[in-house]
Amino acid sequence: MDQYRQHLDALMSLVKGCMKGRNLAACDPTRVGPDDRLPLLGAGASERRYVRYGWLRVLLFRAADPDTPEVDHEVGAKGRRSQESAEQSNAPLTSTLLIAAQARLAYDRRESNTLDQEASHWAKERAVMQDVLAGKDFRGVGQTSASDSLKEKLGAWLNRWIERASRLRAGSAWVGRVVVASFLVAVSLVLIWVLWTLKRRWRQHVMPEPESAQEHDATLPNWHRWLEESRAAAECGSWRQAIHAAYWTVVAHMESKGIWSADPACTPRERLALIAEADDRKESLTRLTQAFESTWYGGWPADEAAYRQADALVSSLVKPVHDHQGVERSSP
């Protein structure tokens, strides 16, 4: 700020000397120097305000010549001479412009003395404003987040789209009807998909296991084959394969009862999420799923104890059924 004040003092001295000398040496435009860059009060240190002196350089360049009025040469072709003569009679003289420049620089010099006082005053106002914003009435108020800005832009785009559709409808009624109908159909399809997904996810919460459900294969249901494979693997000491087959025994059993849909893309965690927390089978299914994932995918070692625990969980989840000859068969 001190450099700015010194520059203003030098410019006032330059204009004063030019008013006396009125020659190229006294009115040299190059002596004006570069434009000033002042820091903005209350802003960061990198933010600056430019104070430009291009007007003063032009005035000093013209002041080197004899005193002539300023003339605006941007006049139309029609009646050019008459307009130039009228403007020459009304345009201010260069000496008058130099006096105005001296007054402007003096005003800027006086204003520079009050900048420091205004800065301290603004600091007090900022402190008072921060105290107000820290009150309970402004809690939770902050800058707009990126998600809020995106929602606002999306809403504005949707409003513009609807407005254009309305204007199009006014010009061509059938086109507007097609656009509005397409929009309603798209919204309806989205709602149907959401409801179908929710129904698929939560239908297991309200569907009890049938007491006397018929197996899809009366001779040898799929889950029986998984159970026999689990037993055979256990007899051979293949504990990892035995736990794997034990888990799929329960999956095939639940699918045969209609509790789970046969979806090969469904993950173990997704199947587990289809069972309500209040269901009695939830805890056993969770433990069996953890045993299966840790040994089959996690690489944990499988032993006979882990298989016996998994087999006990299978026994609690798979109820006894009768084969096609009427003999009762139970899971181990």
For each residue, the residues with C-beta under 8 A, 3 or more apart:
1: 4 5 38 39 112 115 116
2: 5 6
3: 6 7 36
4: 1 7 8 36 38 51 112
5: 1 2 8 9 109 112 113
6: 2 3 9 10
7: 3 4 10 11 33 36
8: 4 5 11 12 105 108 109 112
9: 5 6 12 13 109
10: 6 7 13 14 33
11: 7 8 14 15 32 53 56 105
12: 8 9 15 16 102 105 106 109
13: 9 10 16 17
14: 10 11 17 18 31 32 60
15: 11 12 18 19 56 60 98 101 102 105
16: 12 13 19 20 102
17: 13 14 20 21 26
18: 14 15 21 22 26 27 60 63 98
19: 15 16 22 63 95 98 99 102
20: 16 17 26
21: 17 18 25 26 27
22: 18 19 26 27 63 64 66 67
23: 26 27 64
24: 27 28 64
25: 21 28
26: 17 18 20 21 22 23
27: 18 21 22 23 24 60 61 63 64
28: 24 25 31 60
29: 32 56 57 58 60 61
30:
31: 14 28 60
32: 11 14 29 53 56 57 60
33: 7 10 53
34:
35: 50 51 52 53
36: 3 4 7 50 51
37: 48 49 50 51
38: 1 4 48 49 50 51
39: 1 43 45 47 48 49
40: 43 47 48 49
41: 115 118 119 122
42: 119 122 123 126
43: 39 40 47
44: 47
45: 39
46:
47: 39 40 43 44
48: 37 38 39 40
49: 37 38 39 40
50: 35 36 37 38
51: 4 35 36 37 38 108
52: 35 55
53: 11 32 33 35 56 57
54: 57 58
55: 52 58 59 101
56: 11 15 29 32 53 59 60 101
57: 29 32 53 54 60 61
58: 29 54 55 61 62
59: 55 56 62 63 94 97 98 101
60: 14 15 18 27 28 29 31 32 56 57 63 64
61: 27 29 57 58 64
62: 58 59 65 68 70 94
63: 18 19 22 27 59 60 94 97 98
64: 22 23 24 27 60 61
65: 62 68 94
66: 22
67: 22 93 94 95
68: 62 65 71 93 94
69: 88 89 91 92 93 94
70: 62 91 92 93 94 97
71: 68 84 87 88 91
72: 75 87 91
73:
74:
75: 72 80 83 84 87
76: 79 80 83
77: 80
78:
79: 76 82 83
80: 75 76 77 83 84
81: 84 85
82: 79 85 86
83: 75 76 79 80 86 87
84: 71 75 80 81 87 88
85: 81 82 88 89
86: 82 83 89 90
87: 71 72 75 83 84 90 91
88: 69 71 84 85 91
89: 69 85 86
90: 86 87
91: 69 70 71 72 87 88
92: 69 70 96 97 100
93: 67 68 69 70 96 97
94: 59 62 63 65 67 68 69 70 97 98
95: 19 67 98 99
96: 92 93 99 100
97: 59 63 70 92 93 94 100 101
98: 15 18 19 59 63 94 95 101 102
99: 19 95 96 102 103
100: 92 96 97 103 104
101: 15 55 56 59 97 98 104 105
102: 12 15 16 19 98 99 105 106
103: 99 100 106 107
104: 100 101 107 108
105: 8 11 12 15 101 102 108 109
106: 12 102 103 109 110
107: 103 104 110 111
108: 8 51 104 105 111 112
109: 5 8 9 12 105 106 112 113
110: 106 107 113 114
111: 107 108 114 115
112: 1 4 5 8 108 109 115
113: 5 109 110 116
114: 110 111 117 118
115: 1 41 111 112 118 119
116: 1 113 119 120
117: 114 120 121
118: 41 114 115 121 122
119: 41 42 115 116 122 123
120: 116 117 123 124
121: 117 118 124 125
122: 41 42 118 119 125 126
123: 42 119 120 126 127
124: 120 121 127 128
125: 121 122 128 129
126: 42 122 123 129 130
127: 123 124 130 131
128: 124 125 131 132
129: 125 126 132 133
130: 126 127 133 134
131: 127 128 134 135
132: 128 129 135 138
133: 129 130 138 141
134: 130 131 138
135: 131 132 138 139
136: 139
137:
138: 132 133 134 135 141
139: 135 136
140:
141: 133 138
142:
143:
144: 148 149 152
145: 148 149
146: 149 150
147: 150 151
148: 144 145 151 152
149: 144 145 146 152 153
150: 146 147 153 154
151: 147 148 154 155
152: 144 148 149 155 156
153: 149 150 156 157
154: 150 151 157 158
155: 151 152 158 159
156: 152 153 159 160
157: 153 154 160 161
158: 154 155 161 162
159: 155 156 162 163
160: 156 157 163 164
161: 157 158 164 165
162: 158 159 165 166
163: 159 160 166 167
164: 160 161 167 168
165: 161 162 168 169 176 179 180 183
166: 162 163 169 170 176
167: 163 164 170 171
168: 164 165 171 172 175 176 179
169: 165 166 172 173 175 176 177 179 180
170: 166 167 176
171: 167 168 175
172: 168 169 175 176
173: 169 176 177
174: 177 178
175: 168 169 171 172 178 179
176: 165 166 168 169 170 172 173 179 180
177: 169 173 174 180 181
178: 174 175 181 182
179: 165 168 169 175 176 182 183
180: 165 169 176 177 183 184
181: 177 178 184 185
182: 178 179 185 186
183: 165 179 180 186 187
184: 180 181 187 188
185: 181 182 188 189
186: 182 183 189 190
187: 183 184 190 191
188: 184 185 191 192
189: 185 186 192 193
190: 186 187 193 194
191: 187 188 194 195
192: 188 189 195 196
193: 189 190 196 197
194: 190 191 197 198
195: 191 192 198 199
196: 192 193 199 200
197: 193 194 200 201
198: 194 195 201 202
199: 195 196 202 203
200: 196 197 203 261
201: 197 198 273 274
202: 198 199 205 206
203: 199 200 206 207
204: 207 259 260 274 275 276
205: 202 274 275 276 279
206: 202 203
207: 203 204 258 259
208:
209: 213 257 259
210: 213 257 258
211:
212:
213: 209 210 256 257 258
214: 218
215: 218 221 256 321
216: 221 222 256
217: 220 221 222
218: 214 215 324
219: 323 324
220: 217 224 225
221: 215 216 217 224 225 252 256 321
222: 216 217 225 226 252 255 256
223: 226 227 249 250 251 252 253 256 318
224: 220 221 227 228 329
225: 220 221 222 228 229 252
226: 222 223 229 230 245 246 248 249 252
227: 223 224 230 231 245 246 249 314 318 331 332
228: 224 225 231 232
229: 225 226 232 233 241 245
230: 226 227 233 234 242 243 245 246 249 311 314
231: 227 228 234 235 242 332
232: 228 229 235 236
233: 229 230 236 238 239 241 242 245
234: 230 231 237 238 239 242 304 307 311
235: 231 232
236: 232 233
237: 234
238: 233 234 241 242
239: 233 234 242 243 295 302 303 304 306 307
240: 243 244 295 296 302
241: 229 233 238 244 245
242: 230 231 233 234 238 239 245 246 302 307 310
243: 230 239 240 246 247 291 292 295 296 302 306 307 310
244: 240 241 247 248 292 295 296
245: 226 227 229 230 233 241 242 248 249
246: 226 227 230 242 243 249 250 288 292 307 310 311 313 314
247: 243 244 250 251 268 288 289 291 292 296 310
248: 226 244 245 251 252
249: 223 226 227 230 245 246 252 253 314 318 331
250: 223 246 247 253 254 285 288 313 314 317 318
251: 223 247 248 254 255 260 271
252: 221 222 223 225 226 248 249 255 256
253: 223 249 250 256 257 317 318
254: 250 251 257 259 260 271
255: 222 251 252 258 259 260 261 262
256: 213 215 216 221 222 223 252 253
257: 209 210 213 253 254
258: 207 210 213 255
259: 204 207 209 254 255
260: 204 251 254 255 263 266 271 274
261: 200 255 266
262: 255
263: 260 266
264:
265:
266: 260 261 263 270 271
267: 270 271
268: 247 271 272 289 292 293
269: 272 273 289
270: 266 267 273 274
271: 251 254 260 266 267 268 274 275 289
272: 268 269 275 285 286 289
273: 201 269 270
274: 201 204 205 260 270 271
275: 204 205 271 272 279 281 282 285
276: 204 205 279 282
277: 282
278: 282
279: 205 275 276 282
280: 283
281: 275 284 285 317
282: 275 276 277 278 279 285 286
283: 280 286 287
284: 281 287 288 313 316 317
285: 250 272 275 281 282 288 289 317
286: 272 282 283 289 290
287: 283 284 290 291 309 313
288: 246 247 250 284 285 291 292 310 313 314 317
289: 247 268 269 271 272 285 286 292 293
290: 286 287 293 294
291: 243 247 287 288 294 295 306 309 310 313
292: 243 244 246 247 268 288 289 295 296 310
293: 268 289 290 296 297 298
294: 290 291 297 298 300
295: 239 240 243 244 291 292 298 299 300 301 302 306
296: 240 243 244 247 292 293
297: 293 294
298: 293 294 295
299: 295
300: 294 295
301: 295
302: 239 240 242 243 295 306 307
303: 239 306 307
304: 234 239 307 308
305: 308 309
306: 239 243 291 295 302 303 309 310
307: 234 239 242 243 246 302 303 304 310 311
308: 304 305 311 312
309: 287 291 305 306 312 313
310: 242 243 246 247 288 291 292 306 307 313 314
311: 230 234 246 307 308 314 315 332
312: 308 309 315 316
313: 246 250 284 287 288 291 309 310 316 317
314: 227 230 246 249 250 288 310 311 317 318 331 332
315: 311 312 318 330 331 332
316: 284 312 313
317: 250 253 281 284 285 288 313 314
318: 223 227 249 250 253 314 315 331
319:
320: 328 329 330 331
321: 215 221 328 329
322: 326 327 328 329
323: 219 326 327 329
324: 218 219
325:
326: 322 323
327: 322 323
328: 320 321 322
329: 224 320 321 322 323
330: 315 320
331: 227 249 314 315 318 320
332: 227 231 311 314 315
